[in-house]
Amino acid sequence: MEERSQLGTGQTREPVEARRHPRFKLEVDIRVYPRDCPVVRGHTVDISESGISVMLGIEVPVGEVVRLEFTLPFGDVDVLAMVRQRSAFRYGFQFVDASSTRDIIGRTCRRLAVEQSVPGREEI
């Protein structure tokens, strides 16, 4: 993909990754608890230390804080997250208060980094 600079010189530049943490493919069942609805079940697409991408069949409003429950290889996760984006049935959640589950999420991401052999990923 080529991007033109604002000066119109035609120089190409690499797209800048705006994410704080790399994402890793992860497919597990997830339960989403919106404020005004019963539990919504779905499955994850990928995870990072700061958020998770999920496929849901029912609409959840962008900007809403929800509770997420899912199981990772190192334990169960029960965390608050904000709905940051939506594209069709795919939702992006940013973890809001992951202090109690930070270790489980971090350990899982480090393991997935090794398993998925992400280039340039340094161990923490």
C-alpha positions in Angstrom: 0.0 0.0 0.0 1.5 3.3 -1.0 0.8 6.6 0.8 1.6 10.0 -0.5 3.2 12.6 1.8 1.3 15.8 2.5 3.9 17.7 0.3 2.9 15.7 -2.7 6.4 14.5 -3.4 5.2 11.0 -4.1 7.6 9.5 -1.5 6.3 6.3 0.0 6.3 5.5 3.7 5.5 2.5 5.8 2.1 2.5 7.5 2.6 3.2 11.2 1.2 0.6 13.6 -0.9 2.6 16.1 -1.4 -0.2 18.5 0.5 -0.3 21.8 0.6 -4.1 21.9 0.8 -6.8 19.2 -2.3 -8.9 18.5 -2.3 -12.7 18.5 -4.9 -15.0 17.0 -7.0 -16.7 19.6 -10.3 -18.5 19.2 -12.1 -19.2 22.5 -15.7 -18.8 23.6 -16.6 -15.5 25.3 -19.5 -14.2 27.3 -20.3 -10.4 27.1 -22.5 -8.8 29.7 -23.9 -5.5 28.4 -25.6 -3.1 30.7 -29.2 -3.5 29.4 -29.2 -6.9 27.8 -28.8 -10.5 28.9 -25.5 -12.3 28.3 -24.3 -12.3 24.7 -22.2 -15.2 23.6 -19.5 -15.1 20.9 -16.0 -16.2 20.1 -12.7 -14.3 20.1 -10.6 -13.5 17.0 -7.5 -12.1 18.5 -6.1 -10.7 21.8 -3.4 -8.3 22.9 -2.4 -7.1 26.4 -4.7 -4.1 26.0 -7.8 -5.6 24.3 -9.6 -8.3 22.4 -11.5 -8.7 19.2 -14.7 -10.7 19.3 -17.4 -11.9 16.9 -20.9 -11.3 18.2 -24.4 -11.9 16.7 -26.1 -9.2 18.7 -25.4 -5.5 18.6 -23.5 -3.9 21.6 -23.2 -0.1 21.5 -19.8 1.4 20.8 -18.6 3.3 23.9 -20.4 1.1 26.4 -18.4 -0.6 29.2 -19.2 -4.3 29.5 -18.0 -7.3 31.5 -16.2 -10.0 29.6 -15.7 -13.6 30.7 -13.5 -16.1 28.9 -10.9 -18.7 29.6 -7.3 -18.5 28.6 -4.6 -21.3 28.9 -3.4 -19.8 32.2 -6.8 -19.2 33.8 -10.3 -17.7 33.7 -10.6 -14.0 32.9 -13.4 -11.7 34.2 -12.6 -8.2 33.1 -14.3 -4.9 32.3 -13.8 -3.6 28.8 -15.0 -0.7 26.6 -16.5 -1.3 23.2 -14.1 0.7 21.0 -15.1 -0.2 17.5 -17.5 -2.3 15.5 -17.4 -3.6 11.9 -20.4 -5.7 11.0 -20.3 -8.5 13.6 -16.7 -7.9 14.7 -16.1 -5.9 17.8 -13.0 -4.4 19.3 -12.9 -4.2 23.1 -10.3 -2.3 25.2 -9.6 -3.6 28.6 -10.6 -1.0 31.2 -9.6 -2.6 34.5 -7.5 -5.6 33.8 -5.4 -5.3 37.0 -6.7 -8.6 38.5 -6.2 -10.5 35.2 -3.1 -8.7 33.8 -0.9 -11.6 34.6 -3.1 -14.2 32.9 -3.5 -12.0 29.8 0.2 -11.1 29.6 1.4 -14.7 30.0 -1.1 -15.9 27.3 0.1 -13.1 24.9 3.8 -14.1 25.5 3.0 -17.7 24.9 1.0 -16.9 21.7 3.9 -14.7 20.5 6.2 -17.7 20.7 3.7 -20.1 19.2 2.8 -17.8 16.3 6.4 -16.8 15.7 5.7 -13.1 15.3 8.8 -11.4 13.8 10.3 -8.6 16.0 8.4 -9.7 19.1 10.7 -9.3 22.2 10.0 -11.3 25.3 9.1 -9.2 28.3 
